[in-house]
């Protein structure tokens, strides 16, 4: 039976990697975004705004997907507004597709804020979960736009009869330009500036993150997981954590990231040094570096998202994720985290995004 994928958020780290993977597996693949990436071979671009229901309906007029992958969100000033906007995007998409009666499965990507809380109360005392994080952990007693997005999927599934899967990655490592949460590229840009200006590559985060165990999610692993869950009967109507499969300490990895760039690493020194503050004055410096080395993206804000990196690396607890549920059901993809970063750095350098 033909498999026709619609990837919402196809210009992002997750959606772009997923779209490429689907094409490689011979799926008919539509990539939906407000400004779709037209450089992914084999992906049929659709330009649409998920908040514009009528425009979305027109853009999807000839598209009848069997599988829908939702890997997009929009950041707003408050969690109440996050809930309103992000749930509306999911609702509009599934309502428009409901009329086609073609959808067999919907996969929604959320993340560990499901367990750690929304931006306004992220990893705060009184709300800290027991780790490793497990899917059966109850929802926190607070507003969270991830919960609202899930509820839109559940309601549409009950109405239209499709199956669903929820995917909760940890920090995602992969390439995208203009992405709002991109720790891999942020650290690559930071390391490039340190190398060019002779600065030390200083750890910006907390003692708990420096010394504790952690894990991350390679975008390629997440893409495989999304496809697996959408085509595996035993994985239907389930929520899953998804990470690389290994654990590490930043105290080990930080030195190795610095060595890749040939720079000096400075570890935790008793204080947090937010990267947002570190990079706030480097807009002109990055533009000068980009011009001198003929890099493709001279705008620092299009590559680095230090505010989100600070959230991740500043947490007061170690955070790692249990993947037993997926393993028991047959998902065995594994990716060493060191390789995730090094592969990304190499790609960014080849594509002239860093030095």
URBELSUL-V298103 format. One record per run of one state. SS is the DSSP state (alpha for helix, beta for strand, coil for the rest). FROM is the first residue (numbers start at 1). LEN is the number of residues. If there is no record, write none. Layout:
# URBELSUL-V298103
ss:SS from:FROM len:LEN
ss:SS from:FROM len:LEN
This chain:
# URBELSUL-V298103
ss:coil from:1 len:3
ss:beta from:4 len:5
ss:coil from:9 len:4
ss:alpha from:13 len:12
ss:coil from:25 len:3
ss:beta from:28 len:6
ss:coil from:34 len:9
ss:beta from:43 len:5
ss:coil from:48 len:5
ss:alpha from:53 len:7
ss:coil from:60 len:7
ss:beta from:67 len:4
ss:coil from:71 len:8
ss:alpha from:79 len:20
ss:coil from:99 len:6
ss:beta from:105 len:5
ss:coil from:110 len:3
ss:alpha from:113 len:4
ss:coil from:117 len:2
ss:alpha from:119 len:3
ss:coil from:122 len:11
ss:beta from:133 len:1
ss:coil from:134 len:11
ss:alpha from:145 len:16
ss:coil from:161 len:2
ss:beta from:163 len:7
ss:coil from:170 len:2
ss:beta from:172 len:2
ss:coil from:174 len:9
ss:alpha from:183 len:15
ss:coil from:198 len:3
ss:beta from:201 len:2
ss:coil from:203 len:4
ss:alpha from:207 len:5
ss:coil from:212 len:1
ss:beta from:213 len:2
ss:coil from:215 len:2
ss:beta from:217 len:2
ss:alpha from:219 len:13
ss:coil from:232 len:1
ss:alpha from:233 len:3
ss:coil from:236 len:2
ss:beta from:238 len:5
ss:coil from:243 len:5
ss:beta from:248 len:2
ss:alpha from:250 len:12
ss:coil from:262 len:3
ss:beta from:265 len:2
ss:coil from:267 len:8
ss:alpha from:275 len:5
ss:coil from:280 len:3
ss:alpha from:283 len:11
ss:coil from:294 len:6
ss:alpha from:300 len:3
ss:coil from:303 len:3
ss:alpha from:306 len:8
ss:coil from:314 len:5
ss:beta from:319 len:1
ss:coil from:320 len:1
ss:beta from:321 len:1
ss:coil from:322 len:2
ss:alpha from:324 len:5
ss:coil from:329 len:8
ss:alpha from:337 len:14
ss:coil from:351 len:5
